[in-house]
């Protein structure tokens, strides 16, 4: 785990201790929450960019059948349009 994720895990547990909500918070639960938050932030950013006319394409390693496999394919497609 990276240091920033470890810090977020520690911060999350500290907050839970203070609010007395901690039962057993696993690192997987914290990581899932972090990724869900990141996905929501990406969606918000993509929506704002699309409203201003910016083309938004996200390709992630775990994604299946992306339209573009890399930035070169995206650039060639955009230049040919």
C-alpha positions as CSV (number, residue, x, y, z in Angstrom):
1,X,0.0,0.0,0.0
2,X,1.2,3.5,-0.7
3,X,1.9,5.9,2.1
4,X,-1.1,8.1,1.2
5,X,-3.5,5.1,1.4
6,X,-2.0,4.1,4.8
7,X,-2.5,7.7,6.0
8,X,-6.1,7.7,4.8
9,X,-6.7,4.3,6.6
10,X,-5.2,5.8,9.8
11,X,-7.3,9.0,9.4
12,X,-10.5,7.0,8.7
13,X,-9.9,4.8,11.8
14,X,-9.1,7.9,14.0
15,X,-12.4,9.5,12.9
16,X,-14.2,6.3,13.7
17,X,-12.7,6.0,17.1
18,X,-13.6,9.6,17.9
19,X,-17.2,9.0,16.8
20,X,-17.3,5.6,18.5
21,X,-18.5,4.0,15.2
22,X,-15.6,1.6,14.9
23,X,-16.5,-2.0,15.0
24,X,-13.9,-3.6,12.6
25,X,-12.9,-1.4,9.7
26,X,-10.7,-3.4,7.3
27,X,-8.2,-1.9,4.9
28,X,-10.3,-3.3,2.1
29,X,-13.3,-1.4,3.2
30,X,-11.3,1.8,3.4
31,X,-9.8,1.2,0.0
32,X,-13.2,0.6,-1.5
33,X,-14.5,3.9,0.0
34,X,-11.5,5.7,-1.4
35,X,-12.0,4.3,-4.9
36,X,-15.7,5.0,-4.8
37,X,-15.0,8.6,-3.8
38,X,-12.4,8.9,-6.6
39,X,-14.9,7.5,-9.1
40,X,-17.6,10.0,-8.0
41,X,-15.1,12.9,-8.3
42,X,-14.1,11.7,-11.8
43,X,-17.7,11.6,-12.8
44,X,-18.2,15.2,-11.5
45,X,-15.1,16.5,-13.3
46,X,-16.0,14.7,-16.5
47,X,-19.5,16.2,-16.4
48,X,-18.2,19.7,-15.9
49,X,-15.6,19.3,-18.7
50,X,-18.2,18.0,-21.1
51,X,-20.4,21.0,-20.4
52,X,-17.6,23.3,-21.5
53,X,-17.0,21.3,-24.7
54,X,-13.9,19.3,-23.6
55,X,-13.8,15.7,-24.9
56,X,-13.4,13.3,-21.9
57,X,-12.2,9.7,-22.3
58,X,-11.2,7.6,-19.3
59,X,-9.3,4.4,-19.8
60,X,-8.4,2.3,-16.8
61,X,-6.4,-0.9,-16.7
62,X,-9.3,-3.0,-15.4
63,X,-11.7,-1.6,-18.0
64,X,-13.1,-3.9,-20.7
65,X,-13.2,-3.0,-24.4
66,X,-12.1,0.6,-24.1
67,X,-12.7,2.7,-27.2
68,X,-9.1,3.7,-27.2
69,X,-6.3,1.5,-25.9
70,X,-3.9,4.4,-25.4
71,X,-3.5,8.1,-25.9
72,X,-1.9,7.6,-29.4
73,X,-5.1,5.9,-30.7
74,X,-7.2,8.7,-29.2
75,X,-5.1,11.4,-30.8
76,X,-5.0,9.7,-34.3
77,X,-8.8,9.3,-34.1
78,X,-9.3,12.9,-33.2
79,X,-7.0,14.2,-35.9
80,X,-8.7,12.1,-38.5
81,X,-12.1,13.6,-37.7
